[in-house]
Amino acid sequence: MSPTYDVIVIGLGGMGSAAAHHLSARGARVLGLEKYGPVHSRGSSHGGSRVTRQSYFEDPAYVPLLLRSYELYEQLERETGRRIATLCGGLMLGRPDSRVVAGSLLSAEKWGLPHELLSAPEIRRRFPTLTPDDDEVALYEARAGLLRPENTVAAHLQLATRAGADLHFDEPVTRWEPYRDGVRVHTPEDTYTAGRLVICPGAWAPGLLADLGVPFSIERQVMYWFRPTGGVRPYVPERHPVYIWEDSAGVQVYGFPAIDGPDGGAKVAFFRKGTVCTPETIERTVHDDEVAAMAQQAGRRLPSLPGGFLTAATCMYTTTPDEHFVIARHPAHPDSVTVACGFSGHGFKFVPVVGEILADLALRGTTEHPIELFHPSRLTAAPV
């Protein structure tokens, strides 16, 4: 049998790579197991960019975690030399009573976050790439921007390896179980034991965490890149912010500046407009009718889009019924197993702080970070 580790981390995507880093940085003997290769595109941590923001419309309870995450992203860039965050500013657009605008304003005011409220004429004047309706407004946050998910995962893997973590790729976990005072994890290659287990399964949560009792929904999502009419110059980060835009029907679209040069285009996508799938059944091909629907929606909001279609990519959201995360010690195995899942749709900006939390829970059994909102007992009959 392979050597015993202090902690085994299952899944080395966004959350798992961060957990491996923070655990190994504290001196733990860490084994990381990943189904695919490093920084792969089969899950939820790819696609070139993710929105980051602090005026959080989902719930003000997230804001303290965001403030810490911003600190850790800056530290990650310093320690690895990788470019991860571009704080180009961000707009949360819609009618004043929309969830995106009203919720963002609630968080900003509760936590004293710098922000501006802009009318439709002000939006059009300051950001001419955008054409809001006269009854729409925006909360502008200068500290919003984008993160590069592939660079983030690579940076955390880099630091974990530097600290001595043993990372195994292309080695899927077939099952795990309690074993003596810890856990035992099985793969096609070997069986491993450790005192603690951290499970960051992404879209594989329904299988690896079936005993958690949480009704996860796995959805196929599509990201699109279009070449704006007239070129990308008006869309560079110095001119064009990230945005989340909610229309009167509640449909949300989000987008980014052009960060991949003159031929890279601008990325746009629907938020939570996916189709149910599994990691095994997801349709990776993006069809013409999907591109046409995205192009039509983008054209209503950005006058020089869709322009020309460039490419598209799929990813998976793993969502809980209330759209909040699951971060906790496993209710059935609280002394040995920690879980982190259900992040998709709005989780990537929290990656480094989740890694810190998971290291806390695995090594100390508790954390000072506010994670009460994320216990799975809110969704199941499992004991606290």
HUJO-V379743 format. One line per field, one symbol per residue. phi: phi as a letter, one per 30 degrees, with the letter a starting at -180 (. if undefined). psi: psi as a letter, one per 20 degrees, with the letter a starting at -180 (. if undefined). burial: # if it has 24 or more other C-alpha atoms within 12 Angstrom, else .. A space follows every 50 residues. Layout:
phi=???
psi=???
burial=???
This chain:
phi=.dedcdbcccjbdedddddddddddcjddcccbbdcddhdccbbcbjiab dbacdcddleddeedddddedddddddddcicdbcbccjbcccldecddd dddddeddddciddabccdeddddddbddcbdddccbbccbdddlbbcdd dddddddedddedjdcccchbddcabadahcbbbbcbdcabbbadbbccb dhdceeddbdddidddccbdbbcbbbcddjjcedcdedcbddabbcddci dcbbabddccidcdiccbadchbccdabedcedddccedddddddddddd cbdccdhcdcabbcbbccbdecicdcbaddedbddbbcbbaicdjacddc edddeddddeddcciabdddbedcddddcbcddd
psi=qrqprgpppopkbfghhgggghghhjjqopppppharqlrkidjlrjhqq pqrhnoihpiiighhgghggghgghggghijqpgponjqqpoqaqhjqgg gghggggghhjkpprqpprghhghghmiiqmqrhjqrqppohjrbqqogg hgghghhghgghjjqopprknqphrqqqocjcrppprihrpqqrhqppom icijghghkhihjpnqppqpqpqqpqoqpirigijqhihprqqpopaijj ppqqrrrojkahjiappqqqplmaqparhhipohpprhhgghggggghhh hohjqicppgrqqqrppoqrhjjrroorpphilhiipqqorkhqhkhhij ghhhggghggghhiirqiqojhijpihiirjqq.
burial=...#######################.########..############# ####################.###.##....###############.### ########....#.######..##..#.#####..############### ###########..######.###..###...######...########## #########..#################...######.#########... .########....############.###..#...#...##..######. ####################..############################ #############.....#.#..######.....
